């Protein structure tokens, strides 16, 4: 009888609660590689998502990631919850396993299924009744757009997630629910040590893109420490990893410190490679030179494959965008641009990066290395992949060494 006294029952209950809290904390800790990265702005907060992968890939397609866009995973979980509700709900661990196991059965065509629907998804190759009734999305009327004023107030990601999370799918994915989008766009952001910029960027870019009637997802590709930052290589990795989730129509490679200033600057898929950031405030809203292709740029899958992606040889600041410009010319592609009064951007303040001392040598020899230096030669390891409410994050180590020209 002593074991079942009221005091002992309270002690046992309190001990069980403490044990569950400890197990929950241990179960959702990230690995050592990721603990040094996004924690600086309260990003390393517990997110109970099923889609966390560790030591995933090496750049050669060996990662076992879902064959369908993670943006649709929430619907699969809800469908399973409804089915299990008839026979008793399983525990959360079992639900996680079910959600991952069913990724391969999700249809590949995002345009058939609005992200806001909560009805069971049809089988592969079938269209839902609601999707069939929707018209195709059209580009916004330029007469309805114009200059926008960005919000540059610094907030933690918790605040940004509370504002935008309910409007997005996990991983920073979105598509309109009143029409079928004609452009499926991956926004790839090369990243390292710009935590404050990331918060401001996400707060502004999501509302901007939501108004454009496109399906999109934001991919943040962070380079590990140990080597000088290689912006081009991070964009190559973002391209390859994003294609493991979905066959995106086009890619927009976007610096985290640039905010668009006009709604008429459309982030859709271009017929020719498009240089987006034509006029930047810190450059007096003038194009520095005609061949520039840095800052923000848009390319289709076909464009990117035709030039073998970016060069992996540019460690440190500068040169990789000019090398891409040369690659486009070599492939008989030309750089298109919106007018200066539309393609305007604000640059967030930051310290000037250390210049790449070999950028001119690499540029001079770049044309002879196109076939051997790009997405077909990049070597990297993905240490962590994680879905946050407003973006999908990759922590990547580049294995390529600096080339000696």
C-alpha positions in Angstrom: 0.0 0.0 0.0 3.0 2.3 0.6 3.8 2.3 -3.1 0.5 3.7 -4.0 0.3 6.7 -1.7 -0.7 10.0 -3.1 2.8 11.5 -2.6 4.5 8.6 -4.4 2.1 8.8 -7.3 2.9 12.5 -7.7 6.6 11.8 -7.6 6.3 9.0 -10.2 4.2 11.3 -12.5 6.7 14.2 -12.1 9.6 11.8 -12.9 7.8 10.5 -16.0 7.2 14.0 -17.3 10.8 15.0 -16.8 12.0 11.9 -18.6 9.7 12.6 -21.6 11.0 16.2 -21.7 14.6 15.0 -21.8 13.9 12.4 -24.5 12.1 15.0 -26.6 15.0 17.4 -26.3 17.6 14.7 -27.2 15.5 13.4 -30.1 15.3 16.7 -31.9 18.9 18.0 -31.5 20.7 18.7 -34.7 24.1 17.2 -35.5 27.4 18.9 -34.6 27.9 20.3 -38.0 24.7 22.3 -38.0 25.1 23.5 -34.5 27.5 26.2 -35.5 25.4 27.7 -38.3 21.9 29.0 -38.0 21.8 29.2 -34.2 22.8 32.9 -34.1 19.4 34.3 -34.8 17.2 31.8 -32.9 17.0 29.6 -36.0 18.1 26.5 -34.1 14.8 26.2 -32.4 12.9 22.8 -32.1 10.8 22.3 -35.2 8.9 19.1 -35.1 9.0 18.3 -38.8 9.5 14.8 -40.2 11.9 15.9 -42.9 15.3 16.1 -41.2 18.1 14.3 -42.8 21.7 13.9 -41.7 24.8 13.2 -43.8 22.7 12.9 -46.8 24.6 13.1 -50.0 27.9 13.7 -51.9 26.7 15.6 -54.9 26.5 12.5 -57.2 22.8 11.8 -56.6 23.3 9.2 -53.9 21.0 11.0 -51.4 17.7 9.2 -50.7 15.5 12.2 -50.7 11.8 12.3 -51.5 11.0 12.0 -55.2 8.2 14.6 -54.8 8.1 18.2 -53.5 8.1 18.4 -49.7 5.7 21.2 -50.1 2.9 18.7 -50.3 3.9 16.6 -47.3 1.4 18.3 -44.9 -1.5 17.1 -47.0 -0.3 13.5 -46.9 0.0 13.7 -43.1 -3.5 15.1 -42.8 -4.8 12.4 -45.1 -3.2 9.7 -42.9 -4.5 11.3 -39.8 -8.1 11.2 -41.2 -7.7 7.5 -42.1 -6.2 6.6 -38.7 -9.0 8.5 -37.0 -11.3 5.7 -37.9 -9.2 3.1 -36.3 -7.4 5.0 -33.5 -4.6 7.5 -33.9 -1.0 6.2 -34.0 1.7 7.9 -31.9 3.7 10.8 -33.4 6.8 8.6 -34.2 4.7 6.2 -36.3 3.1 9.2 -38.1 6.5 10.5 -39.0 7.5 7.2 -40.5 4.2 7.0 -42.5 4.7 10.5 -43.8 8.2 9.8 -45.1 7.2 6.4 -46.5 4.5 7.9 -48.6 6.5 10.6 -50.3 7.1 8.5 -53.4 3.3 8.3 -54.1 2.8 12.1 -54.2 2.1 13.3 -57.8 4.9 15.3 -59.4 2.8 18.0 -60.9 2.4 20.8 -58.3 0.0 22.8 -60.6 -2.7 20.1 -60.3 -3.0 20.4 -56.5 -3.3 23.8 -54.9 -1.3 23.9 -51.7 -4.3 25.2 -49.7 -6.5 22.1 -50.3 -7.1 19.7 -47.4 -8.9 17.1 -49.5 -7.4 13.7 -50.1 -5.0 13.8 -53.1 -5.9 11.8 -56.2 -3.6 9.1 -57.5 -0.7 9.8 -59.9 -1.9 11.0 -63.2 -5.3 12.1 -62.1 -6.5 15.7 -61.6 -8.7 16.7 -58.7 -12.1 18.2 -59.5 -11.2 21.5 -57.9 -7.9 21.8 -59.9 -9.8 21.1 -63.2 -12.1 24.0 -62.5 -9.2 26.4 -62.0 -7.9 28.6 -64.8 -4.2 28.9 -65.5 -2.5 31.8 -63.7 -1.5 34.8 -65.7 1.3 37.2 -65.0 0.2 40.2 -62.9 -0.9 43.2 -64.9 1.9 45.7 -64.8 -0.6 48.5 -64.4 -1.5 47.0 -61.0 2.2 47.1 -59.8 4.8 49.6 -59.1 7.4 50.7 -56.5 7.3 49.0 -53.1 9.0 50.0 -49.9 10.8 47.1 -48.1 10.6 46.5 -44.4 14.2 46.5 -43.1 13.3 46.2 -39.4 15.4 43.4 -37.9 13.3 40.7 -36.2 14.0 37.2 -35.1 13.0 34.3 -37.2 10.3 33.4 -34.7 8.5 36.7 -35.5 8.9 36.1 -39.2 7.6 32.6 -38.9 4.6 33.8 -37.0 3.8 36.3 -39.7 4.4 34.2 -42.8 4.2 30.6 -41.6 0.4 30.2 -41.8 0.5 31.4 -45.5 3.2 28.9 -46.5 3.9 25.2 -46.7 6.8 23.8 -44.7 10.1 24.6 -46.3 9.1 28.1 -47.5 6.9 26.8 -50.4 3.9 28.5 -51.9 1.5 28.5 -54.8 -1.7 30.3 -55.4 -5.0 28.6 -54.6 -7.2 30.4 -57.1 -5.4 29.4 -60.3 -2.9 26.9 -61.7 0.6 28.4 -61.7 2.5 28.3 -65.0 5.9 28.9 -63.5 7.4 26.6 -60.8 10.5 28.5 -59.5 13.2 27.5 -57.2 14.8 30.5 -55.3 18.4 29.5 -54.5 20.2 31.7 -52.0 23.9 31.1 -51.4 24.6 31.8 -47.7 27.2 32.2 -45.0 27.3 34.5 -41.9 24.5 36.8 -43.0 21.9 35.9 -40.3 20.4 39.4 -39.9 20.1 39.7 -43.7 18.3 36.4 -43.9 15.6 37.5 -41.6 15.0 40.8 -43.5 15.2 39.0 -46.8 12.5 36.4 -45.9 10.2 39.0 -44.5 10.2 40.9 -47.8 10.6 38.3 -50.5 7.7 36.1 -49.5 5.0 38.8 -49.8 6.6 40.0 -53.0 6.5 36.5 -54.6 3.1 35.6 -53.3 1.6 38.5 -55.4 3.2 37.1 -58.6 1.0 34.0 -59.0 3.9 31.6 -59.3 4.7 28.3 -57.4 8.0 28.7 -55.6 10.2 27.5 -52.8 13.1 29.1 -51.1 16.3 27.1 -50.7 19.1 28.5 -48.4 22.4 26.8 -49.1 24.9 27.5 -46.4 28.6 26.7 -46.8 30.5 25.2 -43.8 33.5 27.0 -42.4 37.0 26.0 -43.4 37.3 27.4 -46.9 36.7 30.9 -48.4 33.1 31.4 -49.4 32.3 30.0 -52.9 29.1 31.6 -54.0 29.0 29.9 -57.3 29.5 26.4 -55.9 26.6 27.0 -53.4 24.4 27.9 -56.3 25.4 24.7 -58.1 24.6 22.7 -55.0 21.3 24.4 -54.6 20.4 23.6 -58.2 21.3 19.9 -57.9 19.6 19.4 -54.5 16.4 21.3 -55.5 16.0 19.0 -58.5 16.0 16.0 -56.2 12.7 17.3 -54.8 11.0 18.6 -57.9 11.6 19.3 -61.6 11.5 23.1 -61.3 10.9 25.0 -64.5 13.5 27.6 -63.7 15.9 28.8 -61.0 16.5 32.3 -59.6 19.8 32.7 -57.9 19.5 35.4 -55.3 21.9 37.2 -53.0 20.5 37.5 -49.5 21.3 41.2 -49.2 19.2 42.3 -52.2 15.5 43.4 -51.8 13.3 44.1 -54.9 11.8 47.5 -55.1 9.1 47.1 -57.8 6.2 44.7 -58.2 6.6 44.7 -62.0 9.9 42.9 -61.6 8.5 39.4 -62.3 10.3 36.3 -60.9 9.0 34.0 -63.6 10.8 31.8 -66.1 12.7 33.7 -68.8 13.0 32.8 -72.5 16.6 34.0 -72.3 18.7 34.1 -69.1 17.6 37.2 -67.2 19.7 39.5 -65.1 17.3 40.7 -62.5 19.2 43.2 -60.3 19.8 45.8 -63.0 19.7 48.9 -60.8 20.9 48.8 -57.2 20.7 51.8 -54.8 24.3 51.5 -53.8 25.3 51.8 -57.5 23.1 54.9 -58.0 20.5 52.7 -59.8 22.8 52.3 -62.8 24.0 49.2 -64.6 27.8 49.0 -64.0 28.6 47.3 -67.3 26.6 45.5 -70.0 27.9 41.9 -69.3 27.2 41.9 -65.6 25.2 38.9 -64.4 25.6 39.0 -60.6 23.2 39.8 -57.7 20.0 38.2 -58.8 19.7 36.2 -62.0 17.1 33.8 -63.5 17.7 30.8 -65.7 15.7 27.8 -66.9 16.9 24.2 -66.4 17.9 24.1 -70.0 19.9 27.3 -69.8 21.8 26.1 -66.7 22.5 22.7 -68.2 23.7 24.2 -71.5 26.5 26.1 -69.7 27.3 23.3 -67.1 26.2 25.6 -64.3 28.6 27.9 -62.6 32.3 27.4 -62.3 33.5 25.9 -58.9 36.9 27.7 -59.1 36.0 31.1 -57.6 36.8 31.1 -53.9 36.3 34.5 -52.3 34.5 37.5 -53.7 34.1 38.3 -57.4 34.5 36.8 -60.8 31.9 34.0 -60.8 29.1 36.1 -62.3 31.4 37.4 -65.1 32.4 33.8 -65.8 28.7 32.9 -66.1 28.2 35.8 -68.5 31.0 34.3 -70.7 29.5 30.9 -70.5 26.1 32.2 -71.7 27.7 33.9 -74.6 29.7 30.8 -75.5 26.4 28.8 -75.5 24.8 31.4 -77.9 22.5 32.7 -75.1 22.1 36.4 -74.4 21.3 38.3 -71.2 17.9 39.8 -71.0 16.9 42.6 -68.6 13.8 44.5 -67.4 14.0 48.3 -67.7 16.1 50.2 -65.1 12.9 51.8 -63.6 11.5 48.3 -62.8 14.5 46.0 -62.0 15.5 48.0 -58.9 16.9 46.7 -55.7 17.9 47.9 -52.3 21.2 46.4 -50.9 21.4 45.8 -47.2 24.5 47.1 -45.5 27.4 44.7 -44.9 31.2 44.6 -44.7 33.0 44.3 -48.0 34.0 40.7 -48.7 37.6 39.7 -49.2 38.3 39.6 -53.0 39.3 36.5 -54.8 43.0 37.0 -55.8 42.7 34.5 -58.6 39.5 35.8 -60.1 41.1 37.4 -63.2 43.2 34.3 -63.9 40.1 32.1 -63.6 38.2 34.4 -65.9 40.9 34.4 -68.5 41.0 30.6 -68.5 37.3 30.0 -67.9 36.3 29.2 -71.5 38.7 26.3 -71.7 37.2 24.7 -68.5 33.5 24.9 -69.2 33.2 21.2 -70.0 35.2 20.1 -66.9 34.2 22.8 -64.3 30.6 23.0 -63.2 27.7 20.9 -62.1 29.3 17.8 -63.6 32.4 18.1 -61.5 31.3 19.6 -58.2 32.1 17.5 -55.1 30.3 18.2 -51.9 28.7 16.7 -48.8 25.4 17.7 -47.3 25.5 17.6 -43.5 22.0 18.6 -42.8 18.7 19.3 -44.6 15.9 20.9 -42.6 12.5 22.4 -43.4 11.8 25.7 -41.6 8.4 27.4 -42.0 9.9 30.0 -44.4 12.7 28.2 -46.1 14.5 24.9 -46.8 18.0 24.9 -45.4 21.0 22.9 -46.5 24.4 22.8 -44.8 27.0 21.9 -47.4 30.7 21.3 -47.4 32.5 21.9 -50.7 35.0 19.2 -51.4 36.5 20.9 -54.5 39.9 22.5 -54.1 41.0 25.8 -55.5 42.2 25.3 -59.0 45.7 26.5 -60.0 45.3 28.3 -63.3 
